[in-house]
Amino acid sequence: YRSDMSFLKTVWFWSLLWIISGCDSSSNVIQIEGRKFGTTYRVLVNADQIPPENLESMIDERLELIDISMSTYRIDSEISRFNQLSKGEKLIVSDDFSRVFNIAKKVWEVSDKSFNPAIAPLVNLWGFGPDLINDPIPSHEQISEILPSTKFSNATLITEKGNELLLKLDEISLDFSGVAKGYAADVIADLLELNALPDYLVEIGGEMRVSGTNAKGTPWRIAIESPSELKQIETIISGVNAGIATSGDYRNYFEIENRRYSHTLDPRSGYPVEHSLASVTVIAPTCAEADALATAIMVLGREEGLRIAAELKLAIFLVSRIDNEYRTEYSNQFEQFLIAGDVNFD
């Protein structure tokens, strides 16, 4: 693994992504924007043929189906109806839901259960959820009491009479926010490809799926920006034909008696992580996988994250706090996407 202490100097790394070449230079580039899942989305298509007239509505309708399936803010969504079931009950689920469940299960297994869509009760207990908490530091007894209800294995997919059903084996409340946006980006990418539009960039809430070339005939260039007031660009990646996702721990936390409590919780212990890793960017074949894996590695920390990346041959970019400095590291698989030199916005 490569390491560079000066690559990221005194600024935080985050998934503020700019598309810095080929976006607006040609009438061939179609740009569609909107809001969904409580965030924004942006679709750029370099079209070498006339796209469907209803492409924008097709995208919106497809995203709406995913929202109806997985939004915890809709009481009529599939996930909300499942969460309201009692132990032993089951619910017929859509193809979207079963696909996301299987992706989540796969990452849950390969990450030593560090990615866990059943962690919502712990998030609420620590005061990072929608519930108001007077004392944000729960007791060991409270954590121990709630942990059994955060086992992802308490739910399982079964098939009956040609239908896929999700069975609640024991108390569990699911939340796919750590994978649904990435999955949605993949779904829109598939829709574009089915309509013979292979050159695109889909971004939903900071998670991306990228393919092909921009209007200049060169690979999309994505700038990763620091959140400093100067809006400095930290690095540029290019040549990605895959999913990209970033997870970080420094935007949501609280401090009590000079101790910092991160919103990144380890679902295995029930406590906030205390390692040096500040953020991770993952490039994976699909954005859903990248989304879930970025969350998992943020839980695992720098050392375990690098180990998992080596085992899975993942392209990852890490930023850690070490000796009051920010240290960046990236895997051999990530190095091929880095671009050296000055940034050109033309």
C-alpha positions in Angstrom: 0.0 0.0 0.0 1.1 3.5 -0.9 1.2 6.1 1.8 1.6 9.9 1.5 1.6 12.2 4.5 1.6 15.4 2.4 -1.1 14.3 -0.1 -3.8 15.6 2.3 -2.3 18.4 4.4 -4.4 20.3 6.9 -7.9 19.7 5.5 -10.5 17.1 6.0 -11.3 14.7 3.1 -14.9 14.3 2.1 -17.1 13.1 -0.7 -17.7 16.5 -2.3 -17.3 15.4 -5.9 -17.0 17.7 -8.9 -17.1 16.5 -12.5 -14.5 18.8 -14.0 -14.3 18.0 -17.7 -16.7 17.5 -20.5 -19.9 18.2 -18.6 -21.2 21.3 -20.3 -19.1 21.6 -23.4 -21.4 19.8 -25.8 -25.2 19.7 -26.5 -24.8 15.9 -26.5 -24.6 16.0 -22.7 -28.0 15.5 -21.1 -28.3 16.7 -17.4 -31.2 15.6 -15.3 -31.5 16.7 -11.6 -34.0 16.2 -8.9 -34.6 15.3 -5.2 -35.3 11.8 -3.8 -34.5 9.9 -0.6 -34.2 13.2 1.3 -31.2 14.2 -0.9 -30.4 15.4 -4.4 -29.6 13.4 -7.5 -27.8 14.2 -10.7 -27.6 12.3 -14.0 -25.2 13.2 -16.8 -25.4 11.4 -20.1 -23.1 11.8 -23.0 -25.6 10.7 -25.7 -24.4 9.9 -29.2 -28.0 9.3 -30.2 -31.4 10.7 -29.4 -32.5 9.5 -26.0 -36.1 8.6 -25.1 -38.3 11.7 -24.8 -39.5 10.5 -21.4 -36.0 9.7 -19.9 -36.5 12.2 -17.1 -39.8 10.7 -16.0 -38.5 7.2 -16.4 -35.7 8.0 -14.0 -38.0 9.7 -11.5 -40.5 6.8 -11.6 -37.8 4.2 -11.1 -36.4 6.1 -8.1 -39.9 6.5 -6.7 -40.3 2.7 -6.7 -37.1 2.3 -4.7 -38.3 5.0 -2.2 -41.7 3.2 -1.8 -39.7 0.0 -1.1 -37.0 1.2 1.3 -37.9 4.5 2.9 -38.2 4.3 6.7 -40.0 7.7 6.5 -42.9 6.3 4.7 -45.2 4.2 6.9 -46.5 2.3 3.8 -43.1 1.3 2.5 -42.1 -2.3 2.4 -39.4 -1.8 5.0 -41.7 0.1 7.4 -44.4 -2.6 7.1 -41.7 -5.3 7.8 -40.5 -3.4 10.8 -44.0 -3.4 12.2 -44.4 -7.2 12.0 -44.2 -9.4 15.0 -41.8 -12.3 15.5 -42.6 -15.2 13.1 -44.5 -13.0 10.6 -43.4 -12.5 7.0 -43.9 -10.0 4.2 -43.9 -10.5 0.4 -41.1 -8.2 -0.9 -40.2 -6.7 -4.3 -37.2 -7.6 -6.4 -35.6 -4.3 -5.4 -36.0 -5.1 -1.7 -34.7 -8.7 -2.0 -31.7 -7.5 -4.1 -30.7 -4.9 -1.5 -31.2 -7.4 1.3 -28.9 -9.9 -0.4 -26.2 -7.2 -1.1 -26.4 -6.1 2.5 -26.1 -9.7 3.7 -23.1 -10.4 1.5 -21.2 -7.3 2.8 -22.3 -8.2 6.4 -20.7 -11.6 6.0 -17.4 -10.5 4.3 -16.9 -7.6 6.7 -17.1 -9.6 9.9 -20.6 -8.1 10.6 -19.3 -4.5 10.7 -21.9 -3.5 8.2 -25.3 -4.1 9.8 -28.6 -2.7 8.5 -30.3 -3.7 11.8 -28.3 -1.1 13.8 -31.1 1.5 14.0 -32.0 0.9 17.7 -28.4 1.5 18.7 -28.2 4.7 16.6 -31.3 6.0 18.4 -30.0 4.9 21.8 -26.8 7.0 21.2 -28.8 10.1 20.2 -27.9 10.0 16.5 -31.3 9.0 15.3 -34.6 10.8 15.0 -35.5 10.2 18.7 -34.7 13.0 21.2 -32.3 11.7 23.9 -31.7 13.6 27.2 -28.6 11.6 28.1 -26.7 10.7 25.0 -24.4 8.3 26.8 -26.2 5.0 27.4 -25.2 2.6 30.2 -23.6 -0.7 29.5 -26.8 -2.4 30.7 -28.9 -0.4 28.1 -26.5 -1.4 25.3 -26.4 -5.1 26.4 -30.2 -5.1 26.5 -30.6 -3.7 23.0 -27.9 -5.6 21.2 -29.9 -8.9 20.7 -32.5 -6.9 18.6 -29.7 -5.6 16.3 -28.8 -9.0 14.8 -29.1 -8.9 11.0 -29.6 -12.7 11.1 -33.0 -12.1 12.8 -34.4 -11.7 9.3 -34.2 -14.1 6.4 -35.5 -14.3 2.8 -37.6 -17.3 1.9 -39.5 -18.4 -1.2 -43.1 -19.5 -1.2 -45.3 -20.2 -4.2 -43.0 -18.2 -6.5 -42.9 -15.2 -4.2 -40.0 -13.9 -2.1 -40.9 -13.2 1.5 -38.9 -11.7 4.3 -39.4 -13.6 7.6 -38.9 -12.0 11.0 -37.2 -14.7 13.1 -36.9 -12.4 16.1 -37.1 -8.7 17.0 -35.4 -6.6 14.4 -35.8 -3.2 12.7 -34.1 -2.8 9.3 -32.7 0.4 7.7 -31.1 0.3 4.3 -29.8 3.9 4.3 -26.2 2.5 4.1 -26.8 0.8 0.8 -30.1 2.1 -0.8 -28.6 5.3 -2.4 -25.8 3.2 -4.0 -28.3 0.7 -5.2 -30.5 3.4 -6.7 -27.5 4.7 -8.7 -26.9 1.2 -10.0 -30.6 0.9 -11.1 -30.4 4.2 -13.0 -27.2 3.1 -14.6 -28.9 -0.1 -15.7 -31.9 1.9 -17.1 -29.5 4.1 -19.2 -27.7 1.1 -20.6 -31.0 -0.6 -21.5 -31.7 2.5 -23.6 -28.3 2.3 -25.4 -26.8 5.1 -23.3 -23.5 3.6 -22.1 -21.7 6.9 -21.3 -23.0 8.4 -18.0 -22.4 9.6 -14.5 -25.1 9.0 -11.9 -24.8 10.7 -8.5 -27.3 10.3 -5.7 -26.5 11.9 -2.3 -22.7 11.8 -3.0 -22.6 8.1 -4.2 -21.8 7.6 -7.8 -21.9 5.1 -10.7 -19.7 6.0 -13.6 -19.3 4.6 -17.1 -17.7 5.4 -20.4 -16.6 8.9 -21.6 -17.7 12.5 -21.5 -18.5 14.8 -24.4 -14.8 15.2 -25.2 -14.4 11.4 -25.7 -12.2 11.1 -22.6 -13.1 9.3 -19.3 -15.1 11.3 -16.7 -12.8 13.2 -14.3 -14.0 13.4 -10.8 -12.4 15.9 -8.4 -12.5 15.1 -4.7 -12.8 18.4 -2.8 -11.8 19.3 0.7 -14.4 21.1 2.7 -12.2 24.1 3.4 -13.5 27.5 2.6 -11.1 27.8 -0.3 -12.8 24.8 -1.9 -9.4 23.1 -2.6 -9.2 20.0 -4.8 -7.3 17.3 -3.1 -7.1 14.8 -5.9 -8.7 13.7 -9.1 -9.8 10.2 -10.2 -10.5 9.1 -13.7 -11.1 6.0 -15.7 -13.7 4.6 -13.3 -16.3 2.3 -14.8 -17.8 1.3 -11.5 -19.4 2.5 -8.3 -17.8 5.1 -6.0 -18.8 5.8 -2.4 -17.3 7.7 0.6 -18.0 7.4 4.3 -16.6 9.6 7.1 -16.9 10.1 10.9 -16.2 13.8 11.5 -19.4 15.5 10.5 -21.6 14.0 13.1 -20.4 13.6 16.7 -20.7 15.1 20.1 -18.2 15.8 22.9 -18.7 15.4 26.7 -15.9 16.1 29.2 -13.3 16.4 26.3 -14.2 13.0 25.0 -15.4 12.7 21.4 -18.2 10.3 20.5 -18.5 9.5 16.8 -21.8 8.7 15.1 -20.0 5.7 13.6 -21.1 2.8 15.8 -19.6 -0.7 15.9 -22.7 -2.9 15.7 -20.7 -5.7 17.3 -20.0 -3.9 20.5 -22.7 -1.3 20.5 -20.2 1.6 21.1 -18.8 4.4 18.9 -15.6 3.6 17.1 -12.4 5.1 18.6 -9.8 4.4 15.9 -7.8 6.8 13.7 -9.7 6.4 10.5 -11.5 9.7 9.4 -12.8 8.7 6.0 -12.7 6.1 3.3 -13.6 6.1 -0.4 -14.3 2.7 -2.1 -14.5 1.9 -5.8 -16.4 -1.4 -6.4 -18.2 -3.0 -9.4 -21.5 -1.6 -8.2 -22.3 1.5 -6.2 -24.4 -0.6 -3.8 -21.4 -2.6 -2.9 -19.1 0.5 -2.6 -21.7 2.2 -0.4 -22.0 -0.7 2.0 -18.3 -1.5 2.0 -17.4 2.1 2.8 -19.6 2.0 5.9 -18.1 -1.3 6.9 -14.5 -0.1 6.6 -15.3 3.0 8.6 -16.4 0.7 11.4 -13.4 -1.6 11.1 -10.7 1.1 11.1 -7.5 1.6 9.2 -5.7 -1.7 10.0 -8.7 -4.0 9.6 -9.9 -1.9 6.6 -6.6 -2.4 4.8 -6.8 -6.1 5.6 -10.3 -6.5 4.2 -9.4 -4.5 1.1 -6.4 -6.8 0.5 -8.5 -9.9 0.9 -11.3 -8.6 -1.4 -8.9 -6.8 -3.8 -10.7 -3.5 -3.2 -9.8 -0.1 -4.6 -9.9 2.1 -1.4 -8.6 5.5 -0.3 -8.2 6.1 3.4 -7.6 9.3 5.5 -6.5 8.8 9.1 -5.6 11.0 12.0 -2.0 10.0 13.0 0.2 12.1 15.3 -2.0 15.2 14.8 -1.6 14.9 11.0 -3.8 13.5 8.3 -2.3 10.6 6.5 -3.7 9.2 3.3 -3.2 5.7 2.0 -4.6 3.9 -1.0 -4.5 0.3 -2.2 -2.7 -0.8 -5.3 -6.2 -1.2 -7.0 -7.0 2.5 -6.3 -3.7 3.9 -7.7 -4.7 3.3 -11.3 -7.5 5.9 -10.9 -5.4 8.8 -9.6 -4.4 11.7 -11.8 -1.3 13.7 -11.1 -0.9 17.4 -12.0 -2.9 20.6 -11.8 -6.7 20.8 -12.0 -8.1 22.2 -15.2 -11.8 23.2 -15.1 -12.0 24.0 -18.8 
